[in-house]
């Protein structure tokens, strides 16, 4: 089958899978609620407690999962293209560390306890740290992906240590952050989503806007420059989009790992090296992975739940090993 | 090389300081003057001899009438509740302090704080207080960390975290020589329990209850079914039909339940939930009461969700307050279907 047709067909298939998973996410939970009740809760609402459970908890959770997944997928694809490293994910640029440190300060020092309260700290932490990493990663010849990654890892390590220190001296802060640190979309009302949504929209536009130049960048700086790509501008826009995406997702759900790492590879296997297609696939495939992981987390330890970040780590770790051992990890 | 020497020198200085402090402690143990002027009177006369008490750390020889008691971990508030006036305490949470009666709060604040609630006790500060008895209840890991050093400072009585609360209160009273107040509290407890059983006997027999709660440590979007703490007293002493973990299993309270499980509470006749002294839902529990699912529960809409104040469950004083609150809550059920 010709590649363009295969790409479109794959995209339609991914959309169908995502729709099916969205439905399952609303239907499956830690309590058994009949499909007819789910139907009535959505289309013929009444004041029955089971219907409220669907509308209050499962629906918002599914929507949050959809958005956070899409954002993580796009940010993963963006950073892998930006630093030309198939094993990169948003955590590499210190985004998670920046968010976690800022949230630790908010919880441990300022006494903030609710997710709604500390999400802005997570967002600001991600932004400040990424700008710092961008500055540290800039050399006289311009910004270098390798130096940027090194700077991200270093800043992440330093902030990780500082965060640990605060948490050790304040066990209450540690308790309050335990769930957020694991990465979870449980108990996140839609209120936490609306304020960040405009940032996601802007970031998505920016990401797709630089997808063409990022294609050229994959050939190397010299060739990209020869094709008229303005390297510095492309990188700054990509980092800005990345920060808004990963910072916002982390603020809402905590540091959910592996989604941004795995999904772009799958997208690349299906769609080939064109970043525009990789981005589009990542936006559809990543929420599917996140929703599957979240559904698993709801049912395997009934009546309790496992945070989605832990499930994605279990799924992601073997995939990471495979990626590392592949000779050309889905070659960038 | 130089760093090794520095470390050795540092250790030597630290050892010397510790020895000096222990020496001072030993020398000042029965002193007079400033130390005794500041000494708290725990109700007994000046120590005239010793007696043996059985504790989790073995049989301990303690003064017959200890005068300078330091409480560590969970022993502080129960000892103060019994009328004790410790010279040293470990920190308690702001929420615990907020619900303490005025005179008990004053007794707590008059004591020297010697560290956090766990094993991070400032041993030098503790030794400087010249205690003649140390009362301890905390995790066994903390005991492994500081137990021997506490015993080197003063006779130390340890309780495990699994000690039943009535036994705990009784043993603290015996060790701290404050048994008169214990007798009064115990009699009041038995009287209140008997009164509640008699007044609400039929309701208690015919009604299924569930006690739900949420702590400030709870994960977002989760709550738990309480089967330990105050609800244990309601179940075991009053006889309320409350859910309980199966034999050998972890308490239900250790299992975080997602909010969508709130719907499952409708199978019980009455729900009890935590409120503060003014009767408002406690801050950590507010997210539960704010959900539409909670508001739509038939138990809630029919007024059979009852707020109960539980200031603590480790000694008789707070338990008596809990019983008063439970009494008031059960009274509201009268006439309801």
Contacts between the chains, C-beta under 8 A, distances in Angstrom:
chain1	res1	chain2	res2	distance
A	29	B	258	7.5
A	29	B	260	5.4
A	30	B	257	7.5
A	30	B	258	5.0
A	30	B	260	6.1
A	30	B	261	6.1
A	31	B	260	5.4
A	31	B	261	5.8
A	31	B	263	6.2
A	31	B	264	6.3
A	33	B	263	7.9
A	47	B	296	5.2
A	48	B	296	7.0
A	49	B	262	7.3
A	49	B	263	4.5
A	49	B	266	6.2
A	49	B	293	5.3
A	49	B	296	4.6
A	49	B	297	5.5
A	49	B	298	7.9
A	50	B	263	5.3
A	52	B	263	7.8
A	52	B	291	7.3
A	52	B	292	4.3
A	52	B	293	4.2
A	52	B	296	5.1
A	53	B	259	7.7
A	53	B	260	4.3
A	53	B	262	7.1
A	53	B	263	5.0
A	53	B	293	5.1
A	55	B	292	7.3
A	56	B	259	7.2
A	56	B	260	7.9
A	56	B	291	5.6
A	56	B	292	5.3
A	56	B	293	5.5
A	57	B	221	7.1
A	57	B	258	7.1
A	57	B	259	5.3
A	57	B	260	4.6
A	57	B	293	7.5
A	58	B	260	6.7
A	113	B	216	6.5
A	114	B	220	7.7
A	115	B	220	5.4
A	172	B	216	7.6
A	172	B	217	7.7
A	175	B	216	7.7
A	175	B	217	4.1
A	176	B	216	7.2
A	176	B	217	7.2
A	178	B	217	8.0
A	178	B	219	7.0
A	179	B	219	3.7
A	179	B	220	6.2
A	180	B	220	7.8
A	184	B	219	7.4
A	184	B	220	7.6
A	186	B	219	6.9
A	186	B	220	6.4
A	186	B	221	4.5
A	186	B	222	7.1
A	186	B	258	6.1
A	187	B	219	7.2
A	187	B	220	3.6
A	187	B	221	1.7
A	187	B	222	6.7
A	187	B	258	7.5
A	187	B	259	6.4
A	187	B	287	7.9
A	188	B	220	7.1
A	188	B	221	7.3
A	298	B	258	7.6
A	303	B	255	6.7
A	303	B	257	5.6
A	303	B	258	7.9
A	303	B	261	6.2
A	304	B	255	5.5
A	304	B	256	5.8
A	304	B	257	6.9
A	304	B	258	7.8
A	305	B	256	7.8
A	305	B	258	5.6
